[in-house]
Amino acid sequence: MSNHYQHIFFDLDHTLWDFDSNTEAVMQQLYADYHLARLGVPSFELLMEQFKLVNYALWDQYNKGEIGKEDIRATRFPRVLHNLGVADSSVTKEMGEDFLYRS
């Protein structure tokens, strides 16, 4: 039995799927939906800046074999909000799940 593929798509230049733009749109939704300004996140721009720093560092660790994908999912949003001085981290698990669902 052999598998025959009719089409294979490679998105080398982000023309079919722009991960960065999609991530930014999802993060804007999360900022609003979780009322992060009320929790102490001063602006969406600071949230996005911190998200990129944390996310890229975690993926770098993953690519080096130091952590697994579950570690990224479990620690990404708690670190972001902690780095922004948010003491109430009760929303981080749900935010992480929403991020994956919406991305």
C-alpha positions as CSV (number, residue, x, y, z in Angstrom):
1,M,0.0,0.0,0.0
2,S,1.5,3.3,-1.0
3,N,0.4,6.8,-0.1
4,H,0.0,9.3,-2.9
5,Y,0.0,13.0,-2.1
6,Q,-1.6,15.3,-4.6
7,H,-0.3,18.5,-2.9
8,I,2.4,19.5,-0.5
9,F,2.6,23.1,0.6
10,F,5.7,24.8,2.0
11,D,5.3,28.2,3.5
12,L,8.9,29.3,3.5
13,D,8.2,33.0,3.4
14,H,5.1,33.2,5.5
15,T,2.8,34.0,2.6
16,L,0.2,31.3,3.4
17,W,0.4,31.6,7.1
18,D,1.8,34.6,8.8
19,F,2.6,33.2,12.3
20,D,3.7,36.6,13.7
21,S,0.6,38.5,12.6
22,N,-1.6,35.7,13.8
23,T,0.1,35.6,17.1
24,E,-0.2,39.3,17.5
25,A,-4.0,39.2,16.7
26,V,-4.5,36.4,19.2
27,M,-2.6,38.2,21.9
28,Q,-4.7,41.3,21.3
29,Q,-7.8,39.3,21.9
30,L,-6.4,37.7,25.0
31,Y,-5.3,41.1,26.4
32,A,-8.9,42.3,26.0
33,D,-10.7,39.1,27.0
34,Y,-8.8,38.5,30.2
35,H,-8.9,42.2,31.2
36,L,-5.1,42.3,31.6
37,A,-5.0,46.0,32.0
38,R,-7.1,45.5,35.2
39,L,-4.6,42.9,36.4
40,G,-1.7,45.4,36.0
41,V,-0.4,44.9,32.5
42,P,0.0,48.5,31.4
43,S,-0.3,48.0,27.6
44,F,-0.7,45.5,24.9
45,E,2.7,46.5,23.5
46,L,4.4,45.5,26.7
47,L,2.5,42.3,26.9
48,M,3.6,41.4,23.3
49,E,7.2,42.4,24.0
50,Q,7.4,40.2,27.0
51,F,5.5,37.3,25.2
52,K,8.1,37.3,22.4
53,L,11.0,37.3,24.8
54,V,9.6,34.4,26.9
55,N,8.3,32.5,24.0
56,Y,11.5,32.6,21.9
57,A,13.6,31.7,25.0
58,L,11.4,28.7,25.7
59,W,11.4,27.5,22.0
60,D,15.2,27.9,22.1
61,Q,15.4,25.6,25.1
62,Y,13.0,23.2,23.3
63,N,15.2,23.2,20.2
64,K,18.2,22.4,22.3
65,G,16.4,19.4,23.8
66,E,16.3,21.0,27.3
67,I,12.5,21.1,27.7
68,G,9.4,19.6,26.1
69,K,6.4,21.2,24.5
70,E,4.4,20.6,27.6
71,D,7.0,22.7,29.5
72,I,6.4,25.5,27.0
73,R,2.7,25.3,27.5
74,A,2.8,25.2,31.2
75,T,5.3,28.0,31.8
76,R,4.8,30.5,28.9
77,F,2.0,32.6,30.3
78,P,2.9,32.4,34.0
79,R,6.4,33.7,33.1
80,V,5.0,36.5,30.9
81,L,2.6,37.8,33.5
82,H,5.2,37.4,36.3
83,N,7.7,39.4,34.3
84,L,5.1,42.1,33.9
85,G,4.5,42.2,37.7
86,V,1.1,40.6,37.7
87,A,0.6,38.9,41.1
88,D,-2.7,37.2,40.2
89,S,-1.7,34.3,37.9
90,S,-5.0,32.5,38.1
91,V,-5.8,33.2,34.5
92,T,-2.6,31.8,33.0
93,K,-3.7,28.2,32.5
94,E,-6.9,29.3,30.7
95,M,-5.0,31.9,28.7
96,G,-2.5,29.3,27.5
97,E,-5.3,27.0,26.4
98,D,-7.0,29.8,24.6
99,F,-3.8,30.8,22.9
100,L,-3.4,27.3,21.5
101,Y,-7.0,27.1,20.4
102,R,-7.1,30.5,18.7
103,S,-3.6,30.3,17.1
